[in-house]
Amino acid sequence: MSNINVTLPDGSKKEVPAGSSLLEIAKGIAQGLGKKALLAEVDGKNMDLSDTLDKDAEVKFITPDMPEGLHAIRHTASHVMAQAIQHLFPATKFAIGPAIDTGFYYDLDSDHVFTPEDLKAIEKEMAKIVKANIPLQRKELSRAEALKKFKAEKEPYKVELINDLPKDAVISLYEQGDFTDLCAGPHCPSTGRVKAFKLMSIAGAYWRGNEKNKMLQRIYGTAFATKEELEAYITMMEEAAKRDHRKLGK
């Protein structure tokens, strides 16, 4: 087997066997990095740690203290929340669930009207999924295969999203145990990397922001690399809410 050269951000080079996964390369640099890394930037493109390298590349490993690392944690948290909702409310249809500046959300089509009590139950189920440390596995499908899959699962929003993708788009899914989502990624290697999260609120949102479309329910959450950061954020939000109430009182 031939070797390839990986150039790290400090300019140093590491020789590794061609076909090594990014996770194997991270562990080869330092065991601690293997445990800490969430994804890798390869020649300027973010990739999953399960992806392999077969040619020389510049590689930067992304850890939870970097903005891209936090984004990956939040994006993975949205999938964990969706999996928890699927377990508790199996009739739910899933629209989109991105990471955003303050955390993440998922738009849901459900006859069940979600309540603050439901958020507590969903958080509890999310904690079980995180504890199970389920690997996230990326799969690429042809358009026909992806459409067949989501039509069979009666997920109309996913079908619409696939139909709107450009003809040459790579269609990828992420599987985590019994939950699969249409997603470009990249993601954390497993659900166990989502260490600190909280579901914040429920709102209404038109599908694709168009008031001619159906009104969906949007659950907002947030996630951080550590419990301390999460607690600091929640305290800050509570203080801001108190100040708002004082203004309203006047």
BELBELRA-V490640 format. One record per pair of residues at least 24 apart in sequence whose C-alpha atoms are under 10 Angstrom apart, sorted by the first residue. I is the first residue (numbers start at 1). J is the second residue. If there is no record, write none. Layout:
BEGIN
<<I:J> <I:J>>
END
This chain:
BEGIN
<<2:54> <2:55> <3:54> <3:55> <3:56> <4:53> <4:54> <4:55> <4:56> <4:57> <5:53> <5:54> <5:55> <5:56> <5:57> <5:58> <5:59> <6:42> <6:53> <6:55> <6:56> <6:57> <6:58> <6:59> <6:60> <7:42> <7:43> <7:56> <7:57> <7:58> <7:59> <7:60> <8:42> <8:57> <8:58> <8:59> <8:60> <8:61> <9:58> <9:59> <9:60> <9:61> <10:60> <11:58> <13:56> <13:57> <13:58> <13:59> <14:56> <15:56> <16:53> <16:54> <16:56> <17:53> <17:54> <17:55> <18:52> <18:53> <18:54> <18:55> <18:56> <19:51> <19:52> <19:53> <19:54> <19:55> <20:50> <20:51> <20:52> <20:53> <20:54> <21:48> <21:49> <21:50> <21:51> <21:52> <21:53> <21:54> <22:47> <22:48> <22:49> <22:50> <22:51> <22:52> <22:53> <22:59> <22:61> <23:48> <23:49> <23:50> <23:51> <23:52> <23:61> <23:189> <24:49> <24:50> <24:52> <25:49> <25:52> <25:53> <25:59> <25:61> <26:59> <26:60> <26:61> <33:61> <33:62> <33:63> <34:61> <34:63> <35:63> <35:193> <36:61> <36:62> <36:63> <36:64> <36:65> <36:193> <37:61> <37:62> <37:63> <37:64> <37:65> <37:69> <37:188> <37:189> <37:193> <38:62> <38:63> <38:64> <38:68> <38:69> <38:70> <38:72> <38:73> <38:186> <38:187> <38:188> <38:189> <38:190> <38:193> <39:63> <39:64> <39:68> <39:69> <39:72> <39:186> <39:187> <39:188> <39:189> <40:68> <40:69> <40:186> <41:68> <45:186> <46:185> <46:186> <46:187> <47:185> <47:186> <47:187> <48:136> <48:137> <48:138> <48:185> <48:186> <48:187> <48:188> <48:189> <49:186> <49:187> <49:188> <49:189> <50:135> <50:136> <50:137> <50:138> <50:188> <50:189> <51:137> <51:138> <63:188> <63:225> <64:188> <64:193> <64:194> <64:224> <64:225> <64:226> <65:224> <65:225> <65:226> <66:225> <67:101> <69:187> <69:188> <69:224> <69:225> <70:99> <70:101> <70:103> <70:188> <70:194> <70:223> <70:224> <70:225> <71:98> <71:99> <71:100> <71:101> <71:102> <71:103> <71:104> <71:186> <71:187> <71:188> <71:223> <71:224> <71:225> <72:99> <72:185> <72:186> <72:187> <72:188> <72:189> <72:193> <72:194> <73:99> <73:103> <73:104> <73:187> <73:188> <73:189> <73:190> <73:191> <73:193> <73:194> <73:195> <73:196> <73:197> <73:222> <73:223> <73:224> <73:225> <74:98> <74:99> <74:100> <74:101> <74:102> <74:103> <74:104> <74:105> <74:187> <74:188> <74:194> <74:196> <74:197> <74:221> <74:222> <74:223> <74:224> <74:225> <75:99> <75:100> <75:103> <75:104> <75:105> <75:183> <75:185> <75:186> <75:187> <75:188> <75:194> <75:222> <75:223> <76:104> <76:136> <76:185> <76:186> <76:187> <76:188> <76:189> <76:190> <76:191> <76:192> <76:193> <76:194> <76:223> <77:103> <77:104> <77:105> <77:126> <77:130> <77:187> <77:188> <77:191> <77:192> <77:193> <77:194> <77:195> <77:196> <77:197> <77:198> <77:221> <77:222> <77:223> <77:224> <78:103> <78:104> <78:105> <78:106> <78:126> <78:219> <78:220> <78:221> <78:222> <78:223> <79:104> <79:105> <79:106> <79:126> <79:136> <79:174> <79:175> <79:176> <79:179> <79:180> <79:181> <79:183> <79:187> <79:191> <80:122> <80:123> <80:125> <80:126> <80:127> <80:128> <80:129> <80:130> <80:134> <80:176> <80:179> <80:191> <80:192> <80:194> <81:105> <81:106> <81:119> <81:122> <81:123> <81:125> <81:126> <81:127> <81:129> <81:197> <81:199> <81:219> <81:220> <81:221> <82:106> <82:107> <82:108> <82:122> <82:126> <82:179> <82:180> <82:181> <82:219> <83:122> <83:125> <83:126> <83:129> <83:176> <83:177> <83:178> <83:179> <83:180> <83:181> <84:121> <84:122> <84:123> <84:124> <84:125> <84:126> <84:127> <84:128> <84:129> <84:179> <85:118> <85:119> <85:121> <85:122> <85:123> <85:125> <85:126> <86:122> <86:178> <86:179> <87:122> <87:125> <87:126> <87:178> <87:179> <88:118> <88:121> <88:122> <88:125> <89:114> <89:118> <89:122> <91:154> <92:155> <93:153> <93:154> <93:155> <93:156> <93:157> <93:158> <93:216> <94:154> <94:155> <94:156> <94:157> <94:158> <94:181> <94:182> <94:216> <95:155> <95:156> <95:157> <95:158> <95:159> <95:160> <95:161> <95:181> <95:182> <95:207> <95:208> <95:216> <95:217> <95:218> <96:157> <96:158> <96:161> <96:181> <96:182> <96:183> <96:207> <96:208> <96:218> <97:181> <97:182> <97:183> <97:218> <97:219> <97:220> <98:183> <99:220> <99:221> <99:222> <99:223> <100:220> <100:221> <100:222> <101:222> <102:220> <102:221> <102:222> <102:223> <102:224> <102:233> <103:197> <103:198> <103:199> <103:200> <103:220> <103:221> <103:222> <103:223> <103:224> <104:199> <104:200> <104:219> <104:220> <104:221> <104:222> <104:223> <105:199> <105:200> <105:201> <105:202> <105:218> <105:219> <105:220> <105:221> <105:222> <106:202> <106:216> <106:217> <106:218> <106:219> <106:220> <106:221> <107:202> <107:203> <107:204> <107:205> <107:206> <107:207> <107:208> <107:215> <107:216> <107:217> <107:218> <107:219> <107:220> <108:157> <108:204> <108:205> <108:207> <108:215> <108:216> <108:217> <108:218> <108:219> <109:155> <109:157> <109:207> <109:214> <109:215> <109:216> <109:217> <109:218> <110:216> <110:217> <111:216> <111:217> <112:217> <113:202> <113:217> <114:201> <114:202> <114:203> <114:217> <114:218> <114:219> <115:201> <115:202> <116:199> <116:200> <116:201> <116:202> <119:198> <119:199> <119:200> <119:201> <119:202> <119:219> <119:220> <119:221> <120:198> <120:199> <122:198> <122:199> <123:197> <123:198> <123:199> <123:221> <126:191> <126:194> <126:197> <126:198> <127:191> <127:192> <127:194> <127:195> <127:196> <127:197> <128:191> <128:192> <129:176> <129:177> <129:190> <129:191> <129:192> <129:194> <130:190> <130:191> <130:192> <130:193> <130:194> <130:195> <130:196> <131:191> <131:192> <131:193> <131:194> <131:195> <132:177> <132:190> <132:191> <132:192> <133:176> <133:177> <133:189> <133:190> <133:191> <133:192> <133:193> <133:194> <134:175> <134:176> <134:177> <134:178> <134:189> <134:190> <134:191> <134:192> <134:193> <135:174> <135:175> <135:176> <135:177> <135:188> <135:189> <135:190> <135:191> <135:192> <135:193> <136:173> <136:174> <136:175> <136:176> <136:177> <136:179> <136:180> <136:186> <136:187> <136:188> <136:189> <136:190> <136:191> <137:173> <137:174> <137:175> <137:176> <137:177> <137:180> <137:187> <137:188> <137:189> <137:190> <138:172> <138:173> <138:174> <138:175> <138:176> <138:180> <138:181> <138:182> <138:183> <138:184> <138:185> <138:186> <138:187> <138:189> <139:171> <139:172> <139:173> <139:174> <139:175> <139:180> <139:182> <139:183> <140:170> <140:171> <140:172> <140:173> <140:174> <140:182> <140:184> <141:170> <141:171> <141:172> <141:173> <142:169> <142:170> <142:171> <142:172> <143:167> <143:168> <143:169> <143:170> <143:171> <143:172> <145:171> <146:171> <146:172> <146:173> <146:182> <150:180> <150:181> <150:182> <157:207> <158:182> <158:183> <193:225> <194:223> <194:224> <194:225> <194:226> <195:223> <195:224> <195:225> <195:226> <195:227> <195:230> <196:222> <196:223> <196:224> <196:225> <196:226> <196:227> <196:228> <196:229> <196:230> <196:231> <197:221> <197:222> <197:223> <197:224> <197:225> <197:226> <197:227> <197:230> <197:231> <198:222> <198:223> <198:224> <198:230> <198:231> <198:234> <199:223> <200:234>>
END
